[in-house]
Amino acid sequence: MIKTFYLDNTLNSGKQHIVARVDELIKIDRTVKLKESSLKLDIPKTNVYEIVNDKLGYRKVSARWVPKMSDEHKRQRVEISQILLDRCQQESDETVDVGPGGDIVPGTSFLNTSSLEMKLSYT
C-alpha cells in the first residue's frame, strides 16, 4: 500500500464531495473510526478529524458519532432545568417530617406520593 502525504492538509479537507462522503460513511455506520474513514477515502486522518468535528459538527459519544448540541438546544436545556429546579424548591418548602432513621412521615409533600402519581402529575 502506498501512503500519500500532503504538504497542505487544507487542500483536501475542504472539498464538498469529500465532506459529503465522510458524512455518508458516518450515517451508514455511526461507530466508524477515523482511521477506517481515512483509509476508505485515502486522505489523512487529521483531515477526516477536521471534517467530522469542524465541518459536520459531530463528536464521539459512547463510540458513536452524534451531532453536537446547538446553542438553541443548550438554552432550552437550561430553561427546563431551571423550571424543574424552581418546582423542586417550591415543593420542598412544604414541611416534611422526618422520622427516626430518616424515614419520611406521611404528609402533603410530593415526596410521599407514589412514583405512578408523580409521573401522571408531571405529564
C-alpha positions as CSV (number, residue, x, y, z in Angstrom):
1,M,0.0,0.0,0.0
2,I,1.3,3.4,-1.0
3,K,1.0,6.2,1.6
4,T,0.0,9.6,0.3
5,F,1.4,12.6,2.2
6,Y,0.0,16.1,1.6
7,L,2.0,19.3,2.2
8,D,-1.2,21.3,2.6
9,N,-3.8,19.5,4.6
10,T,-6.5,22.1,3.9
11,L,-6.2,21.2,0.2
12,N,-8.4,18.0,0.5
13,S,-10.3,18.7,3.7
14,G,-12.5,21.5,2.2
15,K,-13.8,19.7,-0.9
16,Q,-17.5,19.3,-0.7
17,H,-17.6,15.9,-2.2
18,I,-15.2,14.6,0.4
19,V,-17.2,16.2,3.2
20,A,-20.3,14.6,1.8
21,R,-18.6,11.2,1.6
22,V,-17.4,11.4,5.2
23,D,-20.9,12.3,6.3
24,E,-22.3,9.4,4.3
25,L,-19.8,7.0,6.0
26,I,-20.9,8.2,9.4
27,K,-24.6,7.9,8.6
28,I,-24.1,4.4,7.4
29,D,-22.1,3.3,10.5
30,R,-22.1,5.7,13.4
31,T,-19.4,3.6,15.1
32,V,-16.9,4.1,12.2
33,K,-13.4,5.1,13.3
34,L,-11.4,8.0,11.9
35,K,-8.7,5.6,10.7
36,E,-11.2,3.5,8.8
37,S,-12.6,6.6,7.1
38,S,-9.2,7.8,6.3
39,L,-8.2,4.5,4.6
40,K,-11.5,4.3,2.7
41,L,-11.2,7.9,1.4
42,D,-7.4,7.9,1.0
43,I,-7.0,11.1,2.9
44,P,-5.0,11.9,6.1
45,K,-6.7,11.1,9.4
46,T,-6.2,14.7,10.5
47,N,-8.3,15.9,7.6
48,V,-11.1,13.4,8.4
49,Y,-11.0,14.7,12.0
50,E,-11.3,18.3,10.8
51,I,-14.2,17.4,8.6
52,V,-16.1,15.4,11.2
53,N,-15.6,17.9,14.1
54,D,-15.4,21.3,12.4
55,K,-17.4,21.0,9.2
56,L,-20.0,18.4,10.1
57,G,-20.2,19.2,13.8
58,Y,-20.1,15.6,15.1
59,R,-18.5,14.4,18.3
60,K,-17.9,10.9,19.7
61,V,-20.2,9.7,22.4
62,S,-20.1,6.1,23.6
63,A,-18.2,5.0,20.5
64,R,-20.8,6.7,18.2
65,W,-20.7,9.9,16.2
66,V,-23.5,12.2,17.2
67,P,-24.3,15.8,16.2
68,K,-23.1,18.4,18.8
69,M,-25.8,20.2,20.7
70,S,-26.7,23.5,19.1
71,D,-26.8,26.7,21.2
72,E,-30.6,26.7,21.0
73,H,-30.8,23.2,22.4
74,K,-28.4,24.2,25.2
75,R,-30.6,27.2,26.0
76,Q,-33.7,25.1,26.1
77,R,-32.0,22.6,28.4
78,V,-31.0,25.3,30.8
79,E,-34.5,26.8,30.8
80,I,-36.1,23.4,31.5
81,S,-33.6,22.6,34.2
82,Q,-34.4,25.9,35.9
83,I,-38.1,25.3,35.8
84,L,-37.6,21.9,37.4
85,L,-35.3,23.2,40.0
86,D,-37.8,26.0,40.9
87,R,-40.6,23.4,41.1
88,C,-38.5,21.2,43.4
89,Q,-37.5,24.1,45.6
90,Q,-41.1,25.3,45.8
91,E,-42.4,21.9,46.7
92,S,-39.6,21.3,49.2
93,D,-40.6,24.5,51.1
94,E,-43.6,22.4,52.3
95,T,-43.0,20.9,55.7
96,V,-41.8,17.4,55.6
97,D,-41.5,15.5,58.9
98,V,-38.6,13.0,59.1
99,G,-38.9,10.2,61.5
100,P,-36.2,8.1,63.1
101,G,-33.9,6.5,60.6
102,G,-34.6,9.2,58.0
103,D,-38.0,7.9,57.0
104,I,-40.4,10.5,55.7
105,V,-43.6,10.7,57.8
106,P,-46.7,10.9,55.5
107,G,-47.8,14.5,54.8
108,T,-48.5,16.8,52.0
109,S,-45.1,16.8,50.2
110,F,-44.7,15.4,46.7
111,L,-42.0,13.1,48.2
112,N,-44.7,11.0,49.7
113,T,-46.7,10.3,46.5
114,S,-46.2,7.0,44.6
115,S,-44.0,7.1,41.6
116,L,-47.0,6.5,39.3
117,E,-48.8,9.5,40.8
118,M,-45.7,11.6,40.3
119,K,-45.4,10.5,36.7
120,L,-49.0,11.3,36.0
121,S,-48.9,14.7,37.6
122,Y,-45.9,15.9,35.6
123,T,-47.1,14.8,32.2
